[in-house]
Amino acid sequence: MCTYTTVKDSVDGSAKGPNGSWFHVTDVTVYFDHPVHAMAEHTLNIDFADPSKGPSARVALELTEESGRRLIAAIQEALAAVPAELAV
Amino acid sequence: MSDSLTAETIRITGHGGDEMEAYLARPHGQEQRGGVVVIHHMPGYDRGTKEIVRRFAELGYDAICPNLYFREAPGAAPDDAAAVGRANGGVPDARLIGDVAATAAHLRALPTSNGKVGVIGYCSGGRQSVLAACNLDLDAAVDCYGAFVTGTVPAEFPLRITNLVDQLPRLRAPLLGLFGAEDKYPTPEQVAELGQILTANGKDFEFHSYEGAGHAFFSTDRPAYNVAAANDGWERITAFYADHLGA
């Protein structure tokens, strides 16, 4: 399907991208639509990118819906375990 | 007819005078022939789309696909370019119309052109094929499972699209529509609504909806590929273009 659904937000962190190089990421785009590579008709797609470095400065994830929900749960569990004094 | 062809990447002047990349495939030989503008799907100007362009050349047409994301991401990998295009809000309709106009003009200027040009688009390109045929002088249009030709675009969508209901009375080319009965974008109900609008406006159209097929059934490298639907669809396209783009 072609949902067109797209959610954008800003992020501050790093990702390991093309050629094994780390780079600073500033933008995240999330959408549920066609994957390029995953063997599913549609997936939760997440792009971490730094648009100022060009189109290839991107780390892409394509996850099944179930995987996406498990990722959310895992992130929430990890963040919930952060001691207050370490949170920034 | 020979099955020999030549395919190459060229630069053309698109909407607004912008330079853009396009993939052009032409049959060998000097006989007069029609042209086909291929509009790529939302995942971009990729290998699968270029295979489609070459197939139209093999069928005897001068065929061209403009890279709709070239402005945002010149030289980028197709998937990266598609990601940038999406993050930037998609391809504006006015720009799409201008780019299709430029590619159609390029085909008509070829020494082998018989003056007739058709358009075909897949996925988001299906909607754009109808959009082009409502606004440009084209001789035939094919919509392969384009969403939001009819139907309501959710208000929260950041992509700059609307449905085409208000433009359909201006459709000025015969339309072939190929859809999957299991598709949700567009739904069979939205396809039926499109048919009703075209009938009410006295338009020339032909729709086929394939049972068991979902969205993107022409995509040979995707799980959605449906052999029966794709094979029949190619036959329908071949016959439709033979009727409308022939000498």
Chai-1 contact restraints between the chains, C-beta under 6 A:
chainA,res_idxA,chainB,res_idxB,connection_type,confidence,min_distance_angstrom,max_distance_angstrom,comment,restraint_id
A,M1,B,K184,contact,1.0,0.0,6.0,A-B,restraint_1
A,M1,B,Y185,contact,1.0,0.0,6.0,A-B,restraint_2
A,M1,B,H215,contact,1.0,0.0,6.0,A-B,restraint_3
A,C2,B,M42,contact,1.0,0.0,6.0,A-B,restraint_4
A,C2,B,C123,contact,1.0,0.0,6.0,A-B,restraint_5
A,C2,B,S124,contact,1.0,0.0,6.0,A-B,restraint_6
A,C2,B,A147,contact,1.0,0.0,6.0,A-B,restraint_7
A,C2,B,Y185,contact,1.0,0.0,6.0,A-B,restraint_8
A,T3,B,Y185,contact,1.0,0.0,6.0,A-B,restraint_9
A,Y4,B,F157,contact,1.0,0.0,6.0,A-B,restraint_10
A,Y4,B,L159,contact,1.0,0.0,6.0,A-B,restraint_11
A,T6,B,R86,contact,1.0,0.0,6.0,A-B,restraint_12
A,T6,B,P158,contact,1.0,0.0,6.0,A-B,restraint_13
A,T29,B,A87,contact,1.0,0.0,6.0,A-B,restraint_14
A,H34,B,P43,contact,1.0,0.0,6.0,A-B,restraint_15
A,V36,B,P43,contact,1.0,0.0,6.0,A-B,restraint_16
A,V36,B,D79,contact,1.0,0.0,6.0,A-B,restraint_17
A,M39,B,P223,contact,1.0,0.0,6.0,A-B,restraint_18
A,E41,B,P223,contact,1.0,0.0,6.0,A-B,restraint_19
A,E41,B,A224,contact,1.0,0.0,6.0,A-B,restraint_20
A,D47,B,A83,contact,1.0,0.0,6.0,A-B,restraint_21
A,P55,B,A73,contact,1.0,0.0,6.0,A-B,restraint_22
A,P55,B,A76,contact,1.0,0.0,6.0,A-B,restraint_23
A,P55,B,D80,contact,1.0,0.0,6.0,A-B,restraint_24
A,P55,B,A81,contact,1.0,0.0,6.0,A-B,restraint_25
A,P55,B,V84,contact,1.0,0.0,6.0,A-B,restraint_26
A,S56,B,D80,contact,1.0,0.0,6.0,A-B,restraint_27
A,R58,B,D80,contact,1.0,0.0,6.0,A-B,restraint_28
A,R58,B,A83,contact,1.0,0.0,6.0,A-B,restraint_29
